[in-house]
Amino acid sequence: MTNDPVDLFIIGGGVNGCGIARDAAGRGLSVTLAEKGDLAQGTSSASSKLFHGGLRYLEYYEFRLVREALREREVLLEAMPHISWPMRFVLPHHKGLRPQWLLRLGLFLYDHLGGRKILPPTRTLDLRNHPAGAVLNDDLTTGFEYSDCWVQDARLVTLNAVDAAQRGATILTRARVTGATRHSGFWEVQVDTAEGPQTHRAKVVVNAAGPWISDVITDTLGVKSTEGVRLVRGSHIVTRRLFEHDQPYILQGSDNRIVFAMPFERDFTLIGTTDLDHDGSADDPTCSDGEAQYLCDLISQYLAKPITMEDIVWRFSGVRPLYDDGASSATEATRDYVLSLNQNGAPLLNVFGGKITTYRRLSEAALAKLGLGKPWTARVPLPGGDFPWDGARALVGELQLTYPFLTPDWADRLVHTYGTCARALLGGAKQAVDLGRDFGATLSEVELSYLRDHEFARTGEDVLWRRTKLGLRLSAAERDAVATWMEQNP
């Protein structure tokens, strides 16, 4: 049990919790964060993996949210060029859906709402002679090209936690908050950990538990609240690479939904997402056959060569904890965040909703609501991101010069996973054998040790599906070998 209360005790190791922890620690506050599973194990590793304004949110007049998100794209891009990079999205015009003038108007607003400086503007495409048109149906002749950014979502969360820890925060994973006692000036929080039960004291509790926020409010903290979340399931499928170029598509559905089809991990295509109210447990959401078929059918309306369920190599699903604003459908429910401060005793801040693009602004807003410190995180690099936003290619070359045994793809993977921290991982290695056991797909024993010692990884799943996506490339036997090594080398 800690004697002196920390300034903040944060429940939840998703993007919002880790973002708040990093920001608060950088302001000189004492912080403890508890996550019941692994970092980003829930919603934050199941996103569409984009820093984007949310083009379709303009139809629901979410102008404040879109403006904030658009402004954030370049701020975040400059802070994490190893795990985020610009992409030029292709929006084919489907004559039976939204009219061309409406798309152009929406893209004009998208270009000008956010004060864009790095990312290039929208342009019109003739798909009959553009590489992006080669895999599409012949009747799709016109399209638009606009800018947004890719981000490795689970790594974003982990690196915020790493940075928070480097600034003095205590990060507890596999640590479930089981209860709390509220006093006038502090909380006593009970936590179950692998080492046994612990009691922590904190001046403020921040509930950033995502889909479990309502359970934490009522069941864990024992606080009455009329506010709640609307759980919306978003599912994705992954296929082998469907197109040779490196541009993603944004595709309209006849049900007014949009679906992305994006290059993923070099050899794959990521397709998603769905929007369905989720009635089951938030602990283990799955992409249903119906959702997978929906995604196959929608993209097949655009492709010259349709895809089927047999083309799917992986599928995943996450539950978005949207603030319950009473919208008539899951698609129309707000993606904006709501911060609710309860001061009936020691303060409790409940974090509802949000989207990955605005996590940093949400963190600033949370600490402003608590009246704690001054903002500092804008464009400050995350660990490994201390190089120019467009400098990844040069860094790959430098890494190969220092470590000649690295193949181009291997060096590229390390840079886009660890950035400048790749050198710390590789250390004094002169040849591949110096990195220890080879588990396949360039995953070495040294890398597993690094992830365990520096990035809170504890299991094979942590490594293969959150710190990296190498689970896509390894055989079942190789994945089992990674899991066994992590178990035997805690």
N, C-alpha and C positions, 0 to 999 in steps of 0.2 A: 504493500500500500504506500502510495506517495504521500508525504506529509504536507508539502506546500502545493496548493492547486495550480495546475497549468492554466494558461490563459484560455486555451481552446481544447476541447475534446471533440474530435470529429468522428462520426459514425458513418462509415462507407468509404470504400477505396475505389470508387469510380472516378470519372474525369472531374466531377464537381468537387468531391471530397479531397482528392489529391491536389487539384488546382487551388482550393482554399488553403490547404496545408502549406503548399509552397509559398503562396503569397503571404500568409501570416508569418511563417518562419522568417521570410526575408524582411519583414517589418520588425523583427526582433522579439516576436511573441513566442511564448513557450507553447508547444503544440504536441498533442498525442492523437494519432489516427488509428482506429481499429476497423479492420475489414474481416468479415466472417469467413471469406474464402481467399482467393487470390486477387491481386490487383486487377481491375478491369475484367473480372470473371463474368460479370453480368452484362448489362446493356452496353457498356463502354467498349466492349470488344466485338459487338454485333451490329455496328453501324454500317452505313454505306461508305464509310472511310473517306469523307469529303469535308474540306473546309469550303462551305458554299453559302451563298446568301439565302438560298431557298427560292428558286425562280417561281415555283408554283404557289408560294405563299402570297405573292402579289395579288393573286385572284381572290384571296380572302382578306385583302386590305391590311396585311400584317406589315405595314411600311416601317414601323420602328424596329421590329425584329430584323427585317431584311436589311435595313440600312446599317444597323449595328453589326450584323454578320458580314456584310460586304466590306465594311471598314476593317474588320478583324482579319480577313483573309491574308492581306499583305503583312500585317503586324505579326501574325503567327508564322507566316512563311519565312520571314527574316529571322525568327527566333529558333527555327527548327528545320533548316534546309536539308538535313540528313533524312528526316522522316516525312517531309512534306515537299511537294513540288507542283508547279503549275501544269494544268492540262487544258487542252482546247476541245470543248465538248461540241458534238455535232447533233443538231436538232433537225431531223428531216421533216419537211412539211407534208403532213398527211391531209389530202384534200377533203376527206370526210370528217375531219375533226376541227380543232381551233383554226379560224381563218388566218391567212398569212399576215394581214395587217395587225391582228391582235398579238401574234407572236413577236412581230417586229417592235410593236409598242412596248411589250413587256421587256424585251431585251434592251431597248433604249433606256428604260427606267433602270434596269439592272446595271447597265454601264455607268449611269450617272448618279445613282443614289449613294454610292460608297466612296467617292473620292479616290478612284483607281489611279495608281501611279506606275506600278510594275507590269500588271497584267494587260495584255493587248485587248482592244475593243471587239465588239461583234462585227462579223462580216457575213455577207450572203455567199452561199456556195452553189455552184452548178454541179450537182452530184453525178451528172453524166460523165464528167471528166475529172472528178476528184477521187483520190484513193478511198475515201470513206464511202463512196457510192458503189464501189465494186462488189460488196457483199450484200447490197440491198436490192429489193425488188426494182424492176425496171421502171415502174410507174412513179417511183420516188425520185424526182428530178431536181428539186430545189430544197435547200436546207440553209441553216444558219450555224455559225461557229462562234462560240463565246467562251469566256475564261472562268474557270474555278480551280480549286486546288485539291490534290490528293493528300491524305494523311494516314499514317499507320496508327490507327486509333488506340490499340492496346499499348503500343510503345509510347504514345503520347502520355497516357496515364502513368505508366511505369516511370518515365523520365521525370514527370512532375513529382512523384514520390521520392525518387532518388535525389532530386535537387532539394526537396524539403528536408530530407534526412541530412544532407550535406550542410544545410543551414541550421541544424539543431533539432529538427522535429523527430519524434519517436514514431516509427511506422510499425504497426503490429498487423501481420497477416495471419490467417487462420485463427482469428481472435473474435469470438462472438460476444457482443454485448448482451447480457442476460437480464439486466435490470439496473435501475438507478434510483437514488434517493435525492430528492430536491430539498435544499435548504435555502435560507434567505440570501446567502452570499456565495454558495458554491453547490456543485453536484458531487455526489459519490456514485461512481459508475462501476458496476460489476462486469468483469470480462472473463470469459473462459478461454484459456490459451493452452497450447500444447504442454506448457510447463506447469499448468494448474490454474486455479482461479486467482484473479487479481482484482484489487480495488483501486480505482484512480479517482483523484479529485480534480475538479475543473471549475473555473469561474463561469464558463459558458459551454454549453453543449450545442454542436452543430449537427443536425440530422440531415445527412446527405446520402441516405440509404437507397435512393432511387426507387425501384418498384416496391420496396419494402418500407417506404417512408411512413405510411399509415400504420402499419404493424408496430413500428418502432414508437410512434407517438402514443398510441393507445396501450399496447401490450407491454412494451419494454420500459417506457418512461412513465406510463400511467397518467398521461395528460389528456384531458378532454379537448376535442377539436371538431369543428364542423367542416373543416377543409379536407379535401381528399384528392386522390389521383385517379386518372382514367388510364388503365393499363391497355396499351395498344401494341400488338405483336407485329414486328417487322421481320420478314424472312428473306433470305437470299439463297441463291444457288450458284455453284461454281462449275464451269465446264472447261474442257480443254480449249485452247485459244481459238476463237472464232474468226479473227481477222488479223492480218499481218501488220497493219499500221498501229500506231500507238495512241490514237485518239479514241476517247470514249463517246458513247451515244446517250442521248436522253430521248426517250421514246414515249409518245402519248398513247394512252389506252382509250378505248371507247367509253370506259366508265369514269373518265375524267382524271384517272390516276396517271402518274408518269413513272417510268421504270428506267433505271440506268443499266447500261451494258458497258463494262469498263475493263481495260487491260489489268491483269492481276498477277502479281508474282511472276512476270515475264512469260510464262507458258500457259496461262489460264485466263478465263474471262469471268468476271463477277457480275451477276445479274440480280437486281433487286430495286426496290423492296416492296413488300405488301403492307397493307394497313388494315388490321382487323382487331376489333375489341377482343381482349384476352381475358378469359374467365377462369382459367386454371391457375396452378401454382406458377409463381414467377421464378422459381428456383431452377427449372429445367425446361424452358420453352423449346419446342421443336418446330421445324418447318414441315408442315403437313404435306401429304401428297397433293391435296387440293391446291395449296399455295404454290408448290413446285410446278404443277401443271399450268396454273395461271401464268406464272412467269415464262414458262416455255411457250405457251400459246401467244402471249403478248409480243414477245420478241420475234416469234416466227411470222407474225403479220408483216414484219419489216424485212426479214432476211430472204434472200433468194433461195437459200438452202435451210429449211426449217430445222429446229432442234427438237428432240424428244426427251423424255425422262431418262432414257438410257445414256444420254450424253452427260448427265450430271455426275460429277466426281466428288462433290462435297456440298452439303447444305447446312445452314446455320440460321438461328433465329434469336432475336432479342426482344425484350419487353420494354417499351418506352413508358416512363412514368409521367404522363402529361398531366398538367393541372386540369382538374375537372371543371371546365367552364360551361358545361351543359350543352356542348355542340351536338348536333343531331347525328353526326357520323364520326368515325375515327379519323377519316381524312380531313374533316373540317376542324377538329380539335386543335387548339392553339399549341404551337411549339415554343412559345415564349416561356420564360421562367418567372416564378413568383417566390419571393422571399417573405416568410411570415415569422415575425418576432413575437414570442410569448414571454412576457416578463412577470408572470405571477410567481415570483420567487427568483432564483438564479435564472439568467436568461437562457432561452432555448430558441435557436434559429432553425426553422424548417425550410429546406430547399426543395421546391416543387418544380418539376419540368426542366426545361433547358435543352439545348442542343450542343453538340460537340464544338461547333464553330465559335460559340459565344461563352465557352467555359471560363476563359480568362476574365472577361467582362463580368460574368456572374460572380467570380471570386472577388473582384474589386467591389462589386455592389454589396456582397455579403458583409465584407469587412467595413464598408462605409456605413451600412445599417447598424453595425455594432459599435461604430465610432472608434475604430482601432487603426491607427497608423495612416500612412500615406501610400498611394499606388506607386509601384516601381517596376512591374513585370513587362511593360510594353517593350517588345523587341529585345529583351534580355535573353540570351541563348539558353536553351535547355542543355543539359550535359551532352557533349558531342556536337553541338550545333554552332560552335564558334568559328564559322567560315561564311563567305558570302552566299547569299540565297541561290545564286546560280553557279556555285563553285564545286558541286559534287563531282563533276567529271574530272576536274583538275585534281581533286583529292584522291580519286581512284588511281590516277596516274602516279601521284606521289607515293601512295601506299604500295603500288607494284614495284616502284624503284627501291623502296626500303625492304620489301619482302618479295624478291623475284619469283619465289615459288607459287605465288598467288596467280591463279588464272584470272582473266578479265571478269568473268561472271562472279567468281569468288570475291574478288576485290570490290566489285560493285555491290554485292550483297552486304559485305561488311560495312561499307561506307553508308549505305542506305538503311542500315540497322543501328550502327554505333557512331557514325560520323568520325570525329577526331579521336574518340575513345577507342577506336579500332586498334590504335597503336598500343594502348595500355593492355588490351586483350591479347594481342600477339606477342608483346614483350620482346624478348631477345631471340625469338625463333629465327633460325637460319634456313630451315627446311621444314616441309610439312610434318615430318616425323616428330619434330620437336614439340608439336601441339598435342601429342598423346594419341589416344585411340581415335580412329576415324569411324564415326557412326553413320556415314553416308551423307550425300548432298552437301559436302564441305563442313558438316557439323563435327567439331572436334571436342575432345575431352577438356582442353583448355577453355573452350567457349562455354561448355557446361559449368565449369568451375567459376568462370567470370559471372555468368548469370545467377548462379547461386550466391556468390559472395557480394555482388554489387547491385543486383536487380531483384532481389527478394524471390527468385524462382525456387520452388521446392519440389515440384513434380515434373514428370515428363510432359504432362499436358500444359503446364505453365510454359515450358520451353517451346514445345512444338506448335502450339496454337495461339499463344499470346505474345511471348517475347519474340518469337519468329513465326513464320507460317511453313516451316519445313516439314510439318506433318503431311503436307500435300505431296512431298517428294520422296518420303521414306516408305519402305515396305512395312507391313505389320510387324515383322520380326525386328526390323530396325527401330521402329517406334517402341517396341517392348524393351529393347536393349537400352534405349535412352531412359525409359521409366525405371528400369532396374538400377541403372547407375545412379540416378537421383535418389532412389530409396536407400542405396547402400553408401552414399556419400552425402549425408545431410549437412 
